[in-house]
């Protein structure tokens, strides 16, 4: 049902007017890694890093044929599946993959041109693993250059739009006027949806969802979570990702958590039971369709929360 000013997004609009909200957190390796890797005849000082996550198969696609049986994968026996192709390499990461684990992968090319082989480092991440990475060995064909340029330009446009929106929000007024000034409210208002009873929870989640609502506004979506902390230590979310069934990740915006979520026992003493976290991302109306998996993590990235079947109104 359409709600013109749901509390969750109204809080975000108010928060966006403060200088602290406009500051983006320092991105980590997995947030800044490119889905395009270029190889030159001269060896690079840095080995390309590709992030992997459990249950997210990774496919390397090369613009040159691979030498049969040339792949070398560190701790290969731990991977669920390894499937080399003529110009591709499919890897299914270990199910017991831990945050920060690294594996070296090497492949060699069949045509004998330089570089003869390529080495990559796979880096474990709870949710920002890539589903596909394209590897171009220079010199490249005109078609491959055009494809890379097209994808790079699309990424630049997305970044420009995000910067434009963030800059616009810094100067808007507070309250309801701020919601209008942010441009989030279109003719259909801001729609809201109760997700209780439809979500799926990953076994071993560090926190328990008590109430979850999703929102869709003009060019954005958000998920508002009220969580219980059964652990013995406080919990603060530092990152979150919304991933679609085909591995597509929505462009994240700074998440909002009013305060660290104390253990449930302490919350009860304070007359509270749960804590609030709001996750927001850029999304077109088309991107907002379908089902997403939401994963949140703390600074140590060992106490995570994963919820499946997240949908938007």
Residue pairs with C-beta under 8 A, 6 or more apart in sequence:
1 191
1 192
1 313
2 188
2 189
2 190
2 191
2 192
3 189
3 190
3 191
3 192
4 185
4 189
4 190
5 176
5 179
5 190
6 190
6 192
6 213
6 215
6 224
7 224
8 192
8 213
8 215
8 222
8 224
8 278
9 179
9 184
9 190
9 215
9 217
9 222
10 176
10 179
11 256
11 278
12 222
12 256
12 278
12 280
13 169
13 172
13 178
13 179
13 182
13 184
14 174
14 175
14 178
15 21
15 256
16 22
16 169
16 170
16 172
16 178
16 182
17 169
17 170
17 172
17 173
17 174
17 178
19 170
21 169
21 254
21 256
22 166
22 169
22 170
23 254
24 166
24 254
25 238
25 239
25 254
28 239
29 49
29 51
29 123
30 51
30 123
30 125
30 128
30 129
31 128
31 239
33 49
33 50
33 51
33 130
35 130
35 132
35 133
35 134
35 151
36 133
36 134
36 136
36 148
36 151
36 152
37 48
37 50
37 120
37 133
37 134
37 135
37 136
38 135
38 136
38 137
38 138
39 115
39 118
39 135
39 136
39 137
39 138
40 115
40 138
41 114
41 115
41 138
43 115
47 104
47 119
47 120
47 121
48 120
48 121
49 120
49 121
49 123
50 58
50 60
50 120
50 121
50 122
50 123
50 130
50 133
51 122
51 123
51 124
51 125
51 128
51 129
51 130
52 58
52 91
52 93
52 97
52 122
52 123
52 124
52 125
52 129
52 130
53 93
53 97
53 124
53 125
53 126
53 127
53 128
53 129
54 93
54 94
54 95
54 96
54 97
54 126
54 129
55 93
55 95
56 93
56 129
56 130
56 131
56 243
56 247
57 81
57 90
57 91
57 92
57 93
57 131
58 90
58 91
58 92
58 93
58 122
58 129
58 130
58 131
58 132
58 133
59 88
59 89
59 90
59 91
59 131
59 132
59 133
60 88
60 89
60 90
60 91
60 107
60 120
60 133
60 135
61 87
61 88
61 132
61 133
61 134
61 135
62 87
62 88
62 89
62 107
62 109
62 135
62 137
63 87
63 134
63 135
63 136
63 137
63 140
63 141
63 144
64 87
64 109
64 110
64 111
64 113
64 137
65 86
65 87
65 109
65 110
65 111
66 84
66 85
66 86
66 87
66 88
66 89
66 107
66 108
66 109
66 110
67 107
67 108
67 109
67 110
68 84
68 110
69 84
70 106
70 107
70 108
70 117
71 82
71 84
71 89
71 105
71 106
71 107
72 104
72 105
72 106
72 107
73 79
73 82
73 91
73 103
73 104
73 105
73 106
74 103
74 104
74 105
75 103
76 82
78 94
78 96
79 91
79 92
79 93
79 94
80 92
80 93
80 94
80 95
81 90
81 91
81 92
82 89
82 90
82 91
82 92
83 89
83 90
84 90
84 107
89 105
89 107
91 105
91 122
93 122
93 124
93 129
97 124
98 124
99 124
99 125
99 126
99 300
99 301
99 302
100 123
100 124
100 301
101 123
101 124
102 121
102 122
102 123
102 124
103 121
103 122
104 119
104 120
104 121
104 122
105 119
105 120
105 121
105 122
106 117
106 118
106 119
106 120
107 117
107 118
108 116
108 117
108 118
109 115
109 116
109 117
109 118
109 137
113 137
115 137
118 135
118 137
125 301
126 295
126 297
126 301
126 304
127 241
127 243
127 295
127 297
127 304
127 306
128 241
128 249
130 247
131 246
131 247
132 247
134 148
136 144
136 148
140 148
158 251
158 282
161 282
162 251
162 253
162 282
165 183
165 219
165 282
166 253
168 182
168 183
169 182
172 178
172 181
172 182
173 181
179 185
183 218
183 219
184 190
184 217
184 218
184 219
184 220
185 217
185 218
186 217
186 218
190 215
190 216
190 217
191 215
191 216
191 217
191 312
191 313
192 213
192 214
192 215
192 313
193 213
193 214
193 215
193 311
193 312
193 313
194 212
194 213
195 212
195 213
195 214
195 223
195 310
195 311
196 211
196 212
198 309
198 311
199 209
199 212
199 307
199 308
199 309
199 310
200 307
200 308
200 309
201 209
201 306
201 307
201 308
202 305
202 306
202 307
202 308
205 304
205 305
205 306
205 307
206 229
206 231
206 235
206 298
206 303
206 304
206 305
207 227
207 228
207 229
207 230
207 231
207 235
207 261
207 303
207 305
208 227
208 228
208 230
209 225
209 226
209 227
209 228
209 305
209 307
210 226
210 227
210 228
210 273
210 274
211 225
211 226
211 274
212 223
212 224
212 225
212 226
212 307
213 223
213 224
214 221
214 222
214 223
214 224
214 310
214 311
214 312
214 313
215 221
215 222
215 223
215 224
215 312
215 313
216 283
216 285
216 288
216 312
216 313
219 282
219 283
219 284
220 253
220 280
220 281
220 282
220 283
221 242
221 250
221 280
221 281
221 283
221 288
221 312
222 278
222 279
222 280
222 281
223 242
223 278
223 279
223 294
223 310
224 276
224 277
224 278
225 276
225 277
225 278
225 279
225 296
226 274
226 275
226 276
227 261
227 274
227 275
227 276
227 277
227 305
228 264
228 267
228 273
228 274
228 275
229 235
229 261
229 262
229 263
229 264
229 267
229 275
230 263
230 264
231 263
231 303
232 263
233 263
234 260
234 261
234 262
234 263
235 260
235 261
235 275
235 298
235 303
236 257
236 260
236 261
236 298
236 299
237 255
237 257
237 277
237 296
237 297
237 298
238 297
238 298
238 299
239 252
239 255
239 296
239 297
239 301
240 252
240 255
240 277
240 279
240 294
240 295
240 296
240 297
241 249
241 250
241 252
241 294
241 295
242 249
242 250
242 252
242 279
242 281
242 292
242 293
242 294
242 310
243 249
243 250
243 292
243 293
243 295
244 250
244 290
244 291
244 292
244 293
245 290
245 291
248 287
250 281
250 282
250 283
250 287
250 292
251 281
251 282
251 283
252 279
252 280
252 281
253 280
253 281
253 282
254 280
255 277
255 278
255 279
255 280
255 296
256 277
256 278
256 280
257 275
257 276
257 277
257 278
258 275
258 276
259 275
260 275
261 267
261 274
261 275
261 277
262 270
262 275
264 273
267 273
267 274
267 275
277 296
279 294
279 296
283 312
288 312
289 312
290 311
291 308
291 309
291 310
291 311
292 310
292 311
293 306
293 307
293 308
293 309
293 310
294 305
294 306
294 307
294 308
294 310
295 304
295 305
295 306
295 307
296 304
296 305
296 306
297 303
297 304
297 305
298 304
